[in-house]
Amino acid sequence: MTKKQGFKSTRNSPQKRQFPWLWLAIAGAVLLVAGGLGLIWASSSSGVVTLDVTPEVTGAPRLAVNQEVIDEGYVKLDNTIRTTFRLRNVGNQPLHILGEPVVELVEGC
């Protein structure tokens, strides 16, 4: 076998592709501006909602419960019952609930 002199193997190596940093920076800036505008719009439109409701009691807080008595009927032992009460302040002063609420369980025959 003979060696060929002066023959170099040249491959068409792929050119290194430069990452488009400029386009990435522009896209990031657009996203930041859009996000900032979205936050400004959300904060301006989600202000405090005031209801035009006349209180039932003036000068003091008053708690109103939508249902004071609940009859769940006959329930087997070790079954969990979940009940929801809706509480509302019908006075014109702030209502503060201190301590644990008292729940009375009445068992019937």
C-alpha positions as CSV (number, residue, x, y, z in Angstrom):
1,M,0.0,0.0,0.0
2,T,1.1,3.4,-0.8
3,K,0.5,6.5,1.1
4,K,-0.8,9.5,-0.7
5,Q,1.1,12.5,0.1
6,G,-0.4,15.9,0.3
7,F,-3.9,14.5,0.6
8,K,-5.8,15.8,3.6
9,S,-9.1,14.5,4.6
10,T,-11.5,17.4,4.9
11,R,-14.9,16.9,6.3
12,N,-17.5,19.5,6.0
13,S,-17.7,20.2,9.7
14,P,-20.9,21.9,10.7
15,Q,-20.4,25.6,11.5
16,K,-20.8,26.5,15.0
17,R,-24.2,28.1,15.3
18,Q,-24.2,31.1,17.6
19,F,-27.0,31.3,20.0
20,P,-29.2,34.3,19.2
21,W,-28.6,36.2,22.4
22,L,-30.0,39.4,21.0
23,W,-33.4,37.7,20.2
24,L,-33.5,36.1,23.6
25,A,-32.8,39.4,25.4
26,I,-35.6,41.1,23.4
27,A,-38.1,38.3,24.1
28,G,-37.2,38.5,27.9
29,A,-37.7,42.2,27.9
30,V,-41.1,41.9,26.2
31,L,-42.1,39.2,28.7
32,L,-41.0,41.4,31.7
33,V,-42.9,44.4,30.3
34,A,-46.1,42.4,29.7
35,G,-45.9,40.8,33.1
36,G,-45.5,44.2,34.8
37,L,-48.4,45.6,32.9
38,G,-50.5,42.6,33.9
39,L,-49.6,43.2,37.5
40,I,-50.5,46.8,37.3
41,W,-53.8,46.1,35.7
42,A,-54.7,43.4,38.2
43,S,-53.8,45.6,41.2
44,S,-55.9,48.5,39.9
45,S,-58.9,46.4,39.1
46,S,-58.9,44.2,42.2
47,G,-59.4,47.0,44.7
48,V,-61.4,46.7,47.9
49,V,-65.0,45.8,47.2
50,T,-67.4,47.8,49.2
51,L,-71.0,46.7,49.6
52,D,-73.7,49.2,50.1
53,V,-75.5,47.3,53.0
54,T,-77.1,48.9,55.9
55,P,-76.3,47.1,59.2
56,E,-79.0,45.6,61.3
57,V,-77.3,46.8,64.5
58,T,-75.6,50.2,64.9
59,G,-72.8,51.0,67.4
60,A,-71.9,47.3,68.1
61,P,-70.9,44.1,66.3
62,R,-73.5,41.4,66.0
63,L,-73.0,37.8,64.8
64,A,-75.7,36.2,62.6
65,V,-75.7,32.5,62.0
66,N,-77.6,31.1,59.0
67,Q,-78.8,28.0,61.0
68,E,-78.6,27.6,64.8
69,V,-79.9,24.0,65.0
70,I,-79.0,21.1,62.7
71,D,-80.6,17.7,62.9
72,E,-78.5,15.1,61.1
73,G,-80.9,12.3,62.0
74,Y,-79.7,8.8,63.1
75,V,-76.0,8.3,62.5
76,K,-74.0,5.2,63.3
77,L,-71.2,5.3,65.8
78,D,-67.7,6.3,64.3
79,N,-69.2,8.0,61.3
80,T,-68.0,11.5,60.6
81,I,-70.5,14.3,60.0
82,R,-69.4,17.5,58.4
83,T,-71.7,20.6,58.8
84,T,-71.1,24.1,57.5
85,F,-72.4,27.2,59.2
86,R,-72.3,30.6,57.6
87,L,-71.4,33.4,60.0
88,R,-71.9,37.1,59.3
89,N,-71.4,40.3,61.1
90,V,-74.6,42.3,60.9
91,G,-73.4,45.2,63.0
92,N,-71.4,48.2,62.0
93,Q,-68.4,47.5,64.3
94,P,-65.6,44.9,63.8
95,L,-66.5,41.5,65.2
96,H,-63.8,39.7,67.1
97,I,-64.2,36.0,68.0
98,L,-62.1,35.1,71.0
99,G,-61.5,31.6,72.2
100,E,-62.9,28.3,71.0
101,P,-66.5,28.1,69.9
102,V,-68.8,26.1,72.1
103,V,-70.6,23.2,70.3
104,E,-73.3,21.3,72.1
105,L,-73.9,17.7,71.0
106,V,-77.4,16.4,72.0
107,E,-78.0,12.7,71.7
108,G,-81.6,11.5,71.4
109,C,-83.2,8.1,72.0
